[in-house]
Each structure stands twice: as C-alpha cells, then as structure tokens.
Amino acid sequence: MKKLLSLLLICLSACSKDTGANGVEVRFSAIPDQNSTELVEKYEQIAEHLSRELGVHVTYFPSSDYSASVEAFKSGDVQLAWFGGLTGVRARAAVPGARAIARGRVDQEFKSYFIAHKDAGIKPSDSFPQGLA
C-alpha cells in the first residue's frame, strides 16, 4: 500500500490543479460499475485517506456513466480515474501522454476475445489485430 501511495503522490503532484489560496486539489473519478450511493461512500473515504496520506486535497468526482468518466478525464475535470479495460483504452487514446499506473489483482486475469462474423473474411495471423488496419 505504501508503494502505491508513493506512486500516487508522484503522479498527483504532476497532474494536480492549483486552487490558489486553498493549495493543491486533485479530483478523481471511477467508472460507475456499482450503485452510485455505494460508490460515493466508498470513494469519498478513499479521497479522505489520500488527502491525509499525501498532504493534498483529494476529492471524488462521481460520473454518470462510462463515457462521462472518460470525458471528465479528457477535459481535465479529473486528473486520475479508475477505468475498466475498454474505458482505460479510450481514456489513454483521448489524452496524449496518459498512462495506466496501477491495476487491480483481478485485472491481470482478464482476457480479451476478438469475435468476427464468418463472412468478414478475417483469418488468424501473426499480425492480428494490427493487420486489420
């Protein structure tokens, strides 16, 4: 946990917003994959913990849907976000220089499958999926 907090401190100091007299503020979001009330309760506790540990003001920015969380990251409304696989790809594509800095334990077990209709003419190859371009 301390290594993750150290990594977050480095990243947050690089991407935080100066709020003038209030000091530094970092806003983070997450994909709304659970009940919104539960998410607010959980992530506000995380924000409080990060604020104490990192010495910067951290706030949770709720998102209405997956696309909205990517848009908030793209527009700079949030500087840090917990995305799923697809939303993470979309966020990194939308924000030059953005990168994944951590993942959950279960994330390394995920597998992706490309499924194509038989009439598409797509065949397995060493250049797949890049060769589709």
Secondary structure in CASP SS format (residue, H / E / C, confidence):
PFRMAT SS
TARGET T0000
AUTHOR 0000-0000-0000
METHOD secondary structure of the structure
MODEL  1
M C 1.00
K H 1.00
K H 1.00
L H 1.00
L H 1.00
S H 1.00
L H 1.00
L H 1.00
L H 1.00
I H 1.00
C H 1.00
L H 1.00
S H 1.00
A H 1.00
C H 1.00
S C 1.00
K E 1.00
D E 1.00
T C 1.00
G H 1.00
A H 1.00
N H 1.00
G C 1.00
V E 1.00
E E 1.00
V E 1.00
R E 1.00
F E 1.00
S E 1.00
A E 1.00
I C 1.00
P C 1.00
D C 1.00
Q C 1.00
N C 1.00
S H 1.00
T H 1.00
E H 1.00
L H 1.00
V H 1.00
E H 1.00
K H 1.00
Y H 1.00
E H 1.00
Q H 1.00
I H 1.00
A H 1.00
E H 1.00
H H 1.00
L H 1.00
S H 1.00
R H 1.00
E H 1.00
L H 1.00
G C 1.00
V C 1.00
H E 1.00
V E 1.00
T E 1.00
Y E 1.00
F C 1.00
P C 1.00
S C 1.00
S C 1.00
D C 1.00
Y H 1.00
S H 1.00
A H 1.00
S H 1.00
V H 1.00
E H 1.00
A H 1.00
F H 1.00
K H 1.00
S H 1.00
G C 1.00
D C 1.00
V C 1.00
Q C 1.00
L E 1.00
A E 1.00
W E 1.00
F C 1.00
G C 1.00
G H 1.00
L H 1.00
T H 1.00
G H 1.00
V H 1.00
R H 1.00
A H 1.00
R H 1.00
A H 1.00
A H 1.00
V C 1.00
P C 1.00
G C 1.00
A C 1.00
R C 1.00
A C 1.00
I C 1.00
A C 1.00
R C 1.00
G C 1.00
R H 1.00
V H 1.00
D H 1.00
Q H 1.00
E H 1.00
F C 1.00
K C 1.00
S C 1.00
Y C 1.00
F C 1.00
I C 1.00
A C 1.00
H C 1.00
K H 1.00
D H 1.00
A H 1.00
G C 1.00
I C 1.00
K C 1.00
P C 1.00
S C 1.00
D C 1.00
S C 1.00
F C 1.00
P C 1.00
Q H 1.00
G H 1.00
L H 1.00
A C 1.00
END
